């Protein structure tokens, strides 16, 4: 194993240890709740990053998939008394199915029209949560049951959400570094050229959209349990824009850049009270600043700094001339 691989492994282990021990060194329960919310958001954003950051599809309606996962968990685990763990997996499957049904017709549309289709989907889901009052509670909403022990406490739920976030991160990182990830980047940069070299453009777009739907369904179930009570007003359209902005600010084509964007955009307005009142203004200014100053995203800044601070090992090898070849060339030159 090379030294760079050892450093990467050590950094990963330190990060996992910090995440796992966070409940024992946070200042209060509110900060723990905020950390759990970041983990839940990241479960959705990590899957959405494959769609937006890697394949280049402008999806701004994933809040609809989040709502489907949350209401599905509340109905299955609460009304029908399914096991919360089985309900969690079912919500992931439902999210993937909805992603398939949404992506099958809409992924053939150009970028702007695809974004409008996802926005329309989010608005339709919001209207259905009001119209189907017998299932969703209408405007009154539904109570969402918690997970049983050992995940019933705030510390336990945080560990559950963090574990799901780490698993999703590992899966998407493997996809991004595989041949599929390179194919997605080729689709994002030039779909015509990608298709000309044999990349199945539509099939790959649909597959990653289904994966993002599954992650959104899982995130919705966790989000509903974290909130303990959901109404249609919980899933405002601005939340879908927030997910999209986290990826753009963090940087497309990166795994850890959008994670940094999610942490900053979720925690900073909550930690600084004046920003919480001006949340949309803060998100807009942050997006404008990044687009104008760092078009590749904040994650790219950290990559450049890391590359410059990383010690470089320069190898100086002795250059030995080929005396035999040199003598042959001299003889050929003299013979002329």
Secondary structure, 3 states (H helix, E strand, C coil): CCHHHHHHHHHHHHHHHHHHCHHHCCCCHHHHHHHHHHHHHHHHHHHHHHHHHHCCCCCCCHHHHHHHHHHHHHHHHHHCCCCHHHHHHHHHHHHHHHHHHHHHHHCCCCHHHHHHHHHHHHHHHHHHHHHCHHHHCCCCCEECCCCCCCCCCHHHHHHHHHHHHHHHHHHHHHHHCCHHHHHHHHHHHCHHHHHHCCCCHHHHHHHHHHHHHHHHHHHHHHHHHHHCEECHHHCCHHHHHHHHHHHHHHCCCCCHHHHHHHHHHHHHHHHCHHHHHCHHHHHHHHHHHHHHHCCCCHHHHHHHHHHHHCCCCCCCCCCCCCHHHHHHHHHHHHHC
